[in-house]
Amino acid sequence: MKSEHTVLPADPADDQDFDATSAALDRGQRARLIRKIRTGLGLSQAEFASRFRVPVGTLRDWEQARATAPDFAIAYMRVIGAQPDMVAKAVA
């Protein structure tokens, strides 16, 4: 099994810190984008999930970086961020 290279090493002075891989950094950036779009609209996770037809558990996993949001989901989030009313109307 091939292991990923560390792109951000742990701080040796912090016993709770850990090495980060490029996949972990990508997952974190995707999580931040999704959370920023949702909070920018002033919606709770439950409200956002209901309005845009995203399972709330999936949204929560993406925002907390427990799962990596796939490319199509990132594209959908960007469209929501740009045209939230149009998207809400389209999925209603």
mmCIF file of the C-alpha atoms, coordinates in Angstrom:
data_MODEL
# 
_entry.id   MODEL 
# 
loop_
_atom_site.group_PDB 
_atom_site.id 
_atom_site.type_symbol 
_atom_site.label_atom_id 
_atom_site.label_alt_id 
_atom_site.label_comp_id 
_atom_site.label_asym_id 
_atom_site.label_entity_id 
_atom_site.label_seq_id 
_atom_site.pdbx_PDB_ins_code 
_atom_site.Cartn_x 
_atom_site.Cartn_y 
_atom_site.Cartn_z 
_atom_site.occupancy 
_atom_site.B_iso_or_equiv 
_atom_site.pdbx_formal_charge 
_atom_site.auth_seq_id 
_atom_site.auth_comp_id 
_atom_site.auth_asym_id 
_atom_site.auth_atom_id 
_atom_site.pdbx_PDB_model_num 
ATOM 1  C CA . MET A 1 1  ? 0.000   0.000  0.000  1.00 0.00 ? 1  MET A CA 1 
ATOM 2  C CA . LYS A 1 2  ? 1.362   3.375  -1.006 1.00 0.00 ? 2  LYS A CA 1 
ATOM 3  C CA . SER A 1 3  ? 1.361   6.003  1.726  1.00 0.00 ? 3  SER A CA 1 
ATOM 4  C CA . GLU A 1 4  ? 0.947   9.682  1.037  1.00 0.00 ? 4  GLU A CA 1 
ATOM 5  C CA . HIS A 1 5  ? 3.776   12.069 1.612  1.00 0.00 ? 5  HIS A CA 1 
ATOM 6  C CA . THR A 1 6  ? 3.525   14.523 4.462  1.00 0.00 ? 6  THR A CA 1 
ATOM 7  C CA . VAL A 1 7  ? 3.138   18.081 3.203  1.00 0.00 ? 7  VAL A CA 1 
ATOM 8  C CA . LEU A 1 8  ? 2.851   19.733 6.597  1.00 0.00 ? 8  LEU A CA 1 
ATOM 9  C CA . PRO A 1 9  ? 4.824   18.074 9.388  1.00 0.00 ? 9  PRO A CA 1 
ATOM 10 C CA . ALA A 1 10 ? 3.611   18.024 12.965 1.00 0.00 ? 10 ALA A CA 1 
ATOM 11 C CA . ASP A 1 11 ? 4.962   20.548 15.424 1.00 0.00 ? 11 ASP A CA 1 
ATOM 12 C CA . PRO A 1 12 ? 7.380   18.565 17.617 1.00 0.00 ? 12 PRO A CA 1 
ATOM 13 C CA . ALA A 1 13 ? 6.580   20.871 20.558 1.00 0.00 ? 13 ALA A CA 1 
ATOM 14 C CA . ASP A 1 14 ? 2.869   19.942 20.379 1.00 0.00 ? 14 ASP A CA 1 
ATOM 15 C CA . ASP A 1 15 ? 2.104   16.368 21.401 1.00 0.00 ? 15 ASP A CA 1 
ATOM 16 C CA . GLN A 1 16 ? -1.429  16.662 19.972 1.00 0.00 ? 16 GLN A CA 1 
ATOM 17 C CA . ASP A 1 17 ? -0.341  17.883 16.518 1.00 0.00 ? 17 ASP A CA 1 
ATOM 18 C CA . PHE A 1 18 ? -0.003  15.482 13.591 1.00 0.00 ? 18 PHE A CA 1 
ATOM 19 C CA . ASP A 1 19 ? 1.437   15.326 10.092 1.00 0.00 ? 19 ASP A CA 1 
ATOM 20 C CA . ALA A 1 20 ? -0.889  16.426 7.302  1.00 0.00 ? 20 ALA A CA 1 
ATOM 21 C CA . THR A 1 21 ? -1.052  14.943 3.838  1.00 0.00 ? 21 THR A CA 1 
ATOM 22 C CA . SER A 1 22 ? -2.132  16.714 0.661  1.00 0.00 ? 22 SER A CA 1 
ATOM 23 C CA . ALA A 1 23 ? -5.444  14.796 0.780  1.00 0.00 ? 23 ALA A CA 1 
ATOM 24 C CA . ALA A 1 24 ? -6.093  16.030 4.323  1.00 0.00 ? 24 ALA A CA 1 
ATOM 25 C CA . LEU A 1 25 ? -5.328  19.617 3.323  1.00 0.00 ? 25 LEU A CA 1 
ATOM 26 C CA . ASP A 1 26 ? -7.627  19.347 0.293  1.00 0.00 ? 26 ASP A CA 1 
ATOM 27 C CA . ARG A 1 27 ? -10.419 17.924 2.463  1.00 0.00 ? 27 ARG A CA 1 
ATOM 28 C CA . GLY A 1 28 ? -9.963  20.815 4.908  1.00 0.00 ? 28 GLY A CA 1 
ATOM 29 C CA . GLN A 1 29 ? -10.098 23.438 2.130  1.00 0.00 ? 29 GLN A CA 1 
ATOM 30 C CA . ARG A 1 30 ? -13.279 21.885 0.730  1.00 0.00 ? 30 ARG A CA 1 
ATOM 31 C CA . ALA A 1 31 ? -14.800 21.840 4.221  1.00 0.00 ? 31 ALA A CA 1 
ATOM 32 C CA . ARG A 1 32 ? -13.944 25.509 4.711  1.00 0.00 ? 32 ARG A CA 1 
ATOM 33 C CA . LEU A 1 33 ? -15.489 26.484 1.357  1.00 0.00 ? 33 LEU A CA 1 
ATOM 34 C CA . ILE A 1 34 ? -18.757 24.682 2.123  1.00 0.00 ? 34 ILE A CA 1 
ATOM 35 C CA . ARG A 1 35 ? -18.997 26.121 5.635  1.00 0.00 ? 35 ARG A CA 1 
ATOM 36 C CA . LYS A 1 36 ? -18.200 29.630 4.337  1.00 0.00 ? 36 LYS A CA 1 
ATOM 37 C CA . ILE A 1 37 ? -20.963 29.450 1.718  1.00 0.00 ? 37 ILE A CA 1 
ATOM 38 C CA . ARG A 1 38 ? -23.519 28.152 4.232  1.00 0.00 ? 38 ARG A CA 1 
ATOM 39 C CA . THR A 1 39 ? -22.683 30.660 6.941  1.00 0.00 ? 39 THR A CA 1 
ATOM 40 C CA . GLY A 1 40 ? -22.525 33.453 4.359  1.00 0.00 ? 40 GLY A CA 1 
ATOM 41 C CA . LEU A 1 41 ? -26.171 32.706 3.610  1.00 0.00 ? 41 LEU A CA 1 
ATOM 42 C CA . GLY A 1 42 ? -26.953 32.817 7.327  1.00 0.00 ? 42 GLY A CA 1 
ATOM 43 C CA . LEU A 1 43 ? -28.303 29.265 7.373  1.00 0.00 ? 43 LEU A CA 1 
ATOM 44 C CA . SER A 1 44 ? -27.924 26.499 9.917  1.00 0.00 ? 44 SER A CA 1 
ATOM 45 C CA . GLN A 1 45 ? -26.790 23.123 8.632  1.00 0.00 ? 45 GLN A CA 1 
ATOM 46 C CA . ALA A 1 46 ? -30.363 21.826 8.851  1.00 0.00 ? 46 ALA A CA 1 
ATOM 47 C CA . GLU A 1 47 ? -31.762 24.851 6.980  1.00 0.00 ? 47 GLU A CA 1 
ATOM 48 C CA . PHE A 1 48 ? -29.115 24.661 4.259  1.00 0.00 ? 48 PHE A CA 1 
ATOM 49 C CA . ALA A 1 49 ? -29.560 20.906 3.856  1.00 0.00 ? 49 ALA A CA 1 
ATOM 50 C CA . SER A 1 50 ? -33.323 21.238 3.550  1.00 0.00 ? 50 SER A CA 1 
ATOM 51 C CA . ARG A 1 51 ? -33.251 24.201 1.168  1.00 0.00 ? 51 ARG A CA 1 
ATOM 52 C CA . PHE A 1 52 ? -30.677 22.725 -1.203 1.00 0.00 ? 52 PHE A CA 1 
ATOM 53 C CA . ARG A 1 53 ? -31.576 19.011 -0.885 1.00 0.00 ? 53 ARG A CA 1 
ATOM 54 C CA . VAL A 1 54 ? -28.331 17.830 0.683  1.00 0.00 ? 54 VAL A CA 1 
ATOM 55 C CA . PRO A 1 55 ? -28.562 15.175 3.406  1.00 0.00 ? 55 PRO A CA 1 
ATOM 56 C CA . VAL A 1 56 ? -27.740 16.964 6.663  1.00 0.00 ? 56 VAL A CA 1 
ATOM 57 C CA . GLY A 1 57 ? -25.419 14.160 7.787  1.00 0.00 ? 57 GLY A CA 1 
ATOM 58 C CA . THR A 1 58 ? -23.481 14.414 4.534  1.00 0.00 ? 58 THR A CA 1 
ATOM 59 C CA . LEU A 1 59 ? -23.242 18.183 4.854  1.00 0.00 ? 59 LEU A CA 1 
ATOM 60 C CA . ARG A 1 60 ? -22.027 17.835 8.438  1.00 0.00 ? 60 ARG A CA 1 
ATOM 61 C CA . ASP A 1 61 ? -19.389 15.263 7.430  1.00 0.00 ? 61 ASP A CA 1 
ATOM 62 C CA . TRP A 1 62 ? -18.152 17.528 4.634  1.00 0.00 ? 62 TRP A CA 1 
ATOM 63 C CA . GLU A 1 63 ? -18.011 20.616 6.858  1.00 0.00 ? 63 GLU A CA 1 
ATOM 64 C CA . GLN A 1 64 ? -16.186 18.777 9.621  1.00 0.00 ? 64 GLN A CA 1 
ATOM 65 C CA . ALA A 1 65 ? -13.801 17.210 7.066  1.00 0.00 ? 65 ALA A CA 1 
ATOM 66 C CA . ARG A 1 66 ? -14.761 13.689 8.126  1.00 0.00 ? 66 ARG A CA 1 
ATOM 67 C CA . ALA A 1 67 ? -15.468 12.996 4.460  1.00 0.00 ? 67 ALA A CA 1 
ATOM 68 C CA . THR A 1 68 ? -14.162 14.650 1.322  1.00 0.00 ? 68 THR A CA 1 
ATOM 69 C CA . ALA A 1 69 ? -16.825 16.460 -0.675 1.00 0.00 ? 69 ALA A CA 1 
ATOM 70 C CA . PRO A 1 70 ? -16.579 15.202 -4.275 1.00 0.00 ? 70 PRO A CA 1 
ATOM 71 C CA . ASP A 1 71 ? -15.899 17.562 -7.161 1.00 0.00 ? 71 ASP A CA 1 
ATOM 72 C CA . PHE A 1 72 ? -19.554 17.696 -8.236 1.00 0.00 ? 72 PHE A CA 1 
ATOM 73 C CA . ALA A 1 73 ? -20.557 18.774 -4.715 1.00 0.00 ? 73 ALA A CA 1 
ATOM 74 C CA . ILE A 1 74 ? -17.966 21.554 -4.717 1.00 0.00 ? 74 ILE A CA 1 
ATOM 75 C CA . ALA A 1 75 ? -19.325 22.758 -8.072 1.00 0.00 ? 75 ALA A CA 1 
ATOM 76 C CA . TYR A 1 76 ? -22.874 22.651 -6.663 1.00 0.00 ? 76 TYR A CA 1 
ATOM 77 C CA . MET A 1 77 ? -21.773 24.629 -3.600 1.00 0.00 ? 77 MET A CA 1 
ATOM 78 C CA . ARG A 1 78 ? -20.166 27.281 -5.795 1.00 0.00 ? 78 ARG A CA 1 
ATOM 79 C CA . VAL A 1 79 ? -23.380 27.644 -7.796 1.00 0.00 ? 79 VAL A CA 1 
ATOM 80 C CA . ILE A 1 80 ? -25.341 27.928 -4.543 1.00 0.00 ? 80 ILE A CA 1 
ATOM 81 C CA . GLY A 1 81 ? -22.925 30.598 -3.350 1.00 0.00 ? 81 GLY A CA 1 
ATOM 82 C CA . ALA A 1 82 ? -23.362 32.573 -6.568 1.00 0.00 ? 82 ALA A CA 1 
ATOM 83 C CA . GLN A 1 83 ? -27.120 32.103 -7.108 1.00 0.00 ? 83 GLN A CA 1 
ATOM 84 C CA . PRO A 1 84 ? -28.771 30.775 -3.929 1.00 0.00 ? 84 PRO A CA 1 
ATOM 85 C CA . ASP A 1 85 ? -32.311 31.882 -4.818 1.00 0.00 ? 85 ASP A CA 1 
ATOM 86 C CA . MET A 1 86 ? -32.152 30.381 -8.304 1.00 0.00 ? 86 MET A CA 1 
ATOM 87 C CA . VAL A 1 87 ? -30.868 27.056 -6.944 1.00 0.00 ? 87 VAL A CA 1 
ATOM 88 C CA . ALA A 1 88 ? -33.488 26.961 -4.174 1.00 0.00 ? 88 ALA A CA 1 
ATOM 89 C CA . LYS A 1 89 ? -36.200 27.610 -6.755 1.00 0.00 ? 89 LYS A CA 1 
ATOM 90 C CA . ALA A 1 90 ? -34.798 24.955 -9.113 1.00 0.00 ? 90 ALA A CA 1 
ATOM 91 C CA . VAL A 1 91 ? -34.781 22.221 -6.459 1.00 0.00 ? 91 VAL A CA 1 
ATOM 92 C CA . ALA A 1 92 ? -38.147 23.133 -4.911 1.00 0.00 ? 92 ALA A CA 1 
# 
